[in-house]
């Protein structure tokens, strides 16, 4: 058995003991594995991430890759789509994929806007949600690359008429994150498309712009 397989099986065994456990405990396993992989070649780390994303809580494999700078920087569109293929079947799997894998890869120029637009046109609602979630790292203050209004609103426009609940919620999220960086552009977008946007998107995004929060405080 190769060293990679040994590491994967060891991690799987640790994770199996924590089935149903809290995320912090699972993250401790990931952190320990990452610490042991600091000097490991990037593509070996990607291979381990692929393996863990296939049958453990998927975010562990995604997070393992993104926390190893060389592994994250080595991703291609083929890698990114392979990491999502057959694995995007819930909001939490999609969100981990978008925040840890596809979003950073797009932000850093490893995948193209055209790739994300293709996902936005998918018949699979989870890939459409992934397209929107992928905009979040473009605009998150922690990303370090400023914000990307044009690209974000291009994806939002493609999905403006989509009424799948998971897509509507993701559109609200994408616009709210951008609103924290470029409120003027988002305000204009809301006004321009007021007759097409879902009520939830308009309500939550407007509140974000006016109060800085998703919802009004409870009284």
RALIN-V341566 format. One record per residue. N is the residue number from 1. SS is DSSP state (h for helix, s for strand, l for the rest). PSI is psi in whole degrees, 0 to 359 (NA if undefined). D_CENTER is the distance of its C-alpha to the mean C-alpha in whole Angstrom. Layout:
N;SS;PSI;D_CENTER
N;SS;PSI;D_CENTER
//
This chain:
1;l;134;33
2;l;164;31
3;h;322;29
4;h;315;26
5;h;323;27
6;h;314;28
7;h;318;25
8;h;313;23
9;h;323;26
10;h;315;27
11;h;318;23
12;h;321;23
13;h;318;26
14;h;319;25
15;h;322;22
16;h;326;25
17;h;341;27
18;l;13;24
19;l;128;23
20;l;2;23
21;l;174;23
22;l;151;21
23;h;318;17
24;h;322;19
25;h;320;21
26;h;322;19
27;h;327;17
28;h;322;21
29;h;315;21
30;h;317;18
31;h;319;19
32;h;320;23
33;h;317;22
34;h;319;20
35;h;323;23
36;h;349;25
37;l;9;23
38;l;320;23
39;l;8;26
40;l;139;25
41;l;144;24
42;h;314;21
43;h;334;21
44;h;320;22
45;h;320;19
46;h;317;17
47;h;320;19
48;h;318;19
49;h;317;15
50;h;313;16
51;h;315;19
52;h;327;17
53;h;347;14
54;h;335;17
55;h;0;19
56;l;177;18
57;l;120;15
58;h;328;12
59;h;336;10
60;h;314;13
61;h;319;13
62;h;315;10
63;h;324;11
64;h;317;14
65;h;313;13
66;h;336;11
67;l;353;14
68;l;105;16
69;h;317;17
70;h;320;19
71;h;314;17
72;h;317;13
73;h;344;16
74;h;351;17
75;l;139;15
76;l;172;16
77;h;325;15
78;h;317;17
79;h;311;15
80;h;313;11
81;h;329;13
82;h;323;15
83;h;335;12
84;h;332;11
85;l;122;14
86;l;1;16
87;l;346;13
88;l;91;11
89;l;15;14
90;l;162;12
91;h;324;10
92;h;328;9
93;h;317;9
94;h;317;6
95;h;321;4
96;h;318;5
97;h;313;4
98;h;320;2
99;h;321;3
100;h;331;5
101;h;289;6
102;h;320;6
103;h;307;6
104;h;323;8
105;h;321;10
106;h;313;11
107;h;321;11
108;l;9;14
109;l;16;15
110;l;336;15
111;l;163;14
112;l;160;15
113;h;324;15
114;h;326;17
115;h;315;15
116;h;325;12
117;h;324;15
118;h;319;16
119;h;320;13
120;h;335;14
121;l;4;17
122;l;151;17
123;l;343;19
124;l;118;16
125;h;331;15
126;h;325;12
127;h;326;11
128;h;318;12
129;h;319;9
130;h;323;7
131;h;317;9
132;h;316;9
133;h;329;5
134;l;340;5
135;l;340;8
136;h;312;7
137;h;341;7
138;h;331;10
139;h;352;12
140;l;137;11
141;h;334;15
142;h;348;14
143;h;331;13
144;l;2;16
145;l;27;16
146;l;222;17
147;l;160;16
148;l;81;16
149;h;310;17
150;h;311;19
151;h;319;15
152;h;313;14
153;h;335;17
154;h;317;17
155;h;319;14
156;h;320;15
157;h;321;19
158;h;332;18
159;l;16;17
160;l;331;19
161;l;0;22
162;l;129;19
163;l;13;20
164;l;130;18
165;h;317;17
166;h;332;14
167;h;318;13
168;h;314;16
169;h;322;14
170;h;324;11
171;h;318;13
172;h;315;15
173;h;311;11
174;h;317;11
175;h;324;15
176;h;321;15
177;h;316;13
178;h;324;15
179;h;330;18
180;l;340;18
181;l;324;18
182;l;68;20
183;h;326;22
184;h;313;25
185;h;320;22
186;h;322;21
187;h;319;24
188;h;320;25
189;h;316;23
190;h;317;23
191;h;318;27
192;h;326;27
193;l;27;25
194;l;328;27
195;l;352;28
196;l;332;25
197;l;144;22
198;l;147;22
199;h;321;24
200;h;317;21
201;h;314;19
202;h;315;22
203;h;308;23
204;h;322;20
205;h;320;19
206;h;316;23
207;h;321;23
208;h;317;20
209;h;319;23
210;h;331;26
211;h;346;25
212;l;2;22
213;l;160;21
214;l;318;19
215;l;156;22
216;l;147;26
217;l;144;27
218;l;147;29
219;l;NA;33
//
